[in-house]
Amino acid sequence: MKRIRYHVMSLLLWFNIFHFAIAQEVGTGNTISLKLTEDDAVSKALNLNISLLRASNTLLAKKRTSDRSMNALLPSLTLGSGVMHSNEVSYDTSNWTRFASVKTSLNVSPGVLHEIEATKLAYDVQKISYEQAKKDVELSVRKYYKSLLVTHENIKLLSQNVQTAQKNYETVVAKQHAGLASETETLSALVSLENSKSKLTMAQTNYADQVETLKQLIGIDQNTYVILEGTLNSPDKDKLMNNVASFIKEAGPSLEEQRLRSQLLVAETNRKAIINNTLAPSLSVSWTYQPTYSSTTSTWIDQGSVSVALSWSIDALLPFSSAGENRDSSEDTIRDLHYQLEDARNTANLNRASYLRQIEQYLMLLQSYKANEQLALRSVDLTQTAYTNGLTDLISLQNAIDNLSEVRYAILENIYNLSIVILNLEYSLGLPFGSLGR
């Protein structure tokens, strides 16, 4: 009867342990279950992420401005009509002068063509910024997804620890009833079991919180049950290192460098516009057609005019004027962008070299951890046999099991860290994610 009671307790325990995992796979009538691969999560984020939607809206606004930039060369057109009367008091309606007018004018600044060019270049900058924003979101989603996979795999390891601790506890209880184990050993086994349960519960709670954050990041409803489909796999060492060496050798400018170069073109074009606007005259052309009727003329006559004028702001030539300050500020902006570009180039090179060293380090650690896993597994088997035969105590067995669990989690963390560094290197090189592992 006691053996049956222990088995029933074990089944109830396992029902509670895996309740979280089952809840992730079974939805209620008011929820939807959604299976997500890493690529699925990225696809949804690129379509539903709020920050990307805002960036897309900004891009459309820049495109509209660029498409309409030629409007600066279009003349304005004004239509009008009215009546006039002298200040002399009179109630004779014939003394009122009636008129209509059509006026068109065009004011052309000497830097208008450069201003149009700068507007179009600003749209190019925004396109690069949008692509950079997409890359940033994809990088964040992939990192977060892999982090969830680590947590999920850790839950499996902790579940195995609980199972082992439960089995050890039942064994010690049976030995105690047979007079082969002390109460101290039983209490120690129970403490180990409860500690394992606590670690598992904390990991499950952490996983649930991370899933909710992922939902927000990719823009799906919070009531959706998310089921992750994927595993963390270590890449092929030789293939990875060959790809890394090849892509680094052929590496081009990073997205940040491309964005800064485009901004530099905009700044240089704006400077040309400022110089032309301050040092060259502006052209104004206007034409007015104004038919007018009054009692003195008894007919409609055109009182319109045509004018062509050149205007030149002399004070703009002074270095301490506002125009002179604008010229100097534009030069400051260009110098600063050159500094930023040089800094971005150096940072990209340093980061790429650092990522390469980290990849080599994690690959070496992975080999070491896998060798340690085999040793730890062998140690558990030997210690378990010794404990069963009464040749060692429960604490030694628990230590061996804990050591194996730590090594396996270290392997998971190492694979995760390696994956993150690979993603960072692909981002720095401007490659599609996944290129280095192919």
Rosetta blueprint (number, residue, H / E / L):
1 M L
2 K H
3 R H
4 I H
5 R H
6 Y H
7 H H
8 V H
9 M H
10 S H
11 L H
12 L H
13 L H
14 W H
15 F H
16 N H
17 I H
18 F L
19 H H
20 F H
21 A H
22 I H
23 A H
24 Q H
25 E H
26 V L
27 G L
28 T L
29 G L
30 N L
31 T L
32 I L
33 S E
34 L E
35 K E
36 L E
37 T L
38 E H
39 D H
40 D H
41 A H
42 V H
43 S H
44 K H
45 A H
46 L H
47 N H
48 L H
49 N L
50 I H
51 S H
52 L H
53 L H
54 R H
55 A H
56 S H
57 N H
58 T H
59 L H
60 L H
61 A H
62 K H
63 K H
64 R H
65 T H
66 S H
67 D H
68 R L
69 S H
70 M H
71 N H
72 A H
73 L H
74 L L
75 P L
76 S E
77 L E
78 T E
79 L E
80 G E
81 S E
82 G E
83 V E
84 M E
85 H L
86 S L
87 N L
88 E L
89 V L
90 S L
91 Y L
92 D L
93 T H
94 S H
95 N H
96 W L
97 T E
98 R E
99 F E
100 A E
101 S E
102 V E
103 K E
104 T E
105 S E
106 L E
107 N E
108 V E
109 S L
110 P L
111 G L
112 V H
113 L H
114 H H
115 E H
116 I H
117 E H
118 A H
119 T H
120 K H
121 L H
122 A H
123 Y H
124 D H
125 V H
126 Q H
127 K H
128 I H
129 S H
130 Y H
131 E H
132 Q H
133 A H
134 K H
135 K H
136 D H
137 V H
138 E H
139 L H
140 S H
141 V H
142 R H
143 K H
144 Y H
145 Y H
146 K H
147 S H
148 L H
149 L H
150 V H
151 T H
152 H H
153 E H
154 N H
155 I H
156 K H
157 L H
158 L H
159 S H
160 Q H
161 N H
162 V H
163 Q H
164 T H
165 A H
166 Q H
167 K H
168 N H
169 Y H
170 E H
171 T H
172 V H
173 V H
174 A H
175 K H
176 Q H
177 H H
178 A L
179 G L
180 L L
181 A L
182 S L
183 E H
184 T H
185 E H
186 T H
187 L H
188 S H
189 A H
190 L H
191 V H
192 S H
193 L H
194 E H
195 N H
196 S H
197 K H
198 S H
199 K H
200 L H
201 T H
202 M H
203 A H
204 Q H
205 T H
206 N H
207 Y H
208 A H
209 D H
210 Q H
211 V H
212 E H
213 T H
214 L H
215 K H
216 Q H
217 L H
218 I H
219 G L
220 I L
221 D L
222 Q L
223 N L
224 T L
225 Y E
226 V E
227 I E
228 L E
229 E L
230 G L
231 T L
232 L L
233 N L
234 S L
235 P L
236 D L
237 K H
238 D H
239 K H
240 L H
241 M H
242 N H
243 N H
244 V H
245 A H
246 S H
247 F H
248 I H
249 K H
250 E L
251 A L
252 G L
253 P L
254 S L
255 L H
256 E H
257 E H
258 Q H
259 R H
260 L H
261 R H
262 S H
263 Q H
264 L H
265 L H
266 V H
267 A H
268 E H
269 T H
270 N H
271 R H
272 K H
273 A H
274 I H
275 I H
276 N H
277 N H
278 T H
279 L H
280 A L
281 P L
282 S E
283 L E
284 S E
285 V E
286 S E
287 W E
288 T E
289 Y E
290 Q L
291 P E
292 T E
293 Y E
294 S L
295 S L
296 T L
297 T L
298 S L
299 T L
300 W E
301 I E
302 D E
303 Q L
304 G L
305 S E
306 V E
307 S E
308 V E
309 A E
310 L E
311 S E
312 W L
313 S L
314 I H
315 D H
316 A H
317 L H
318 L L
319 P L
320 F L
321 S L
322 S H
323 A H
324 G H
325 E H
326 N H
327 R H
328 D H
329 S H
330 S H
331 E H
332 D H
333 T H
334 I H
335 R H
336 D H
337 L H
338 H H
339 Y H
340 Q H
341 L H
342 E H
343 D H
344 A H
345 R H
346 N H
347 T H
348 A H
349 N H
350 L H
351 N H
352 R H
353 A H
354 S H
355 Y H
356 L H
357 R H
358 Q H
359 I H
360 E H
361 Q H
362 Y H
363 L H
364 M H
365 L H
366 L H
367 Q H
368 S H
369 Y H
370 K H
371 A H
372 N H
373 E H
374 Q H
375 L H
376 A H
377 L H
378 R H
379 S H
380 V H
381 D H
382 L H
383 T H
384 Q H
385 T H
386 A H
387 Y H
388 T H
389 N L
390 G L
391 L L
392 T L
393 D L
394 L H
395 I H
396 S H
397 L H
398 Q H
399 N H
400 A H
401 I H
402 D H
403 N H
404 L H
405 S H
406 E H
407 V H
408 R H
409 Y H
410 A H
411 I H
412 L H
413 E H
414 N H
415 I H
416 Y H
417 N H
418 L H
419 S H
420 I H
421 V H
422 I H
423 L H
424 N H
425 L H
426 E H
427 Y H
428 S H
429 L H
430 G L
431 L L
432 P L
433 F L
434 G L
435 S L
436 L L
437 G L
438 R L
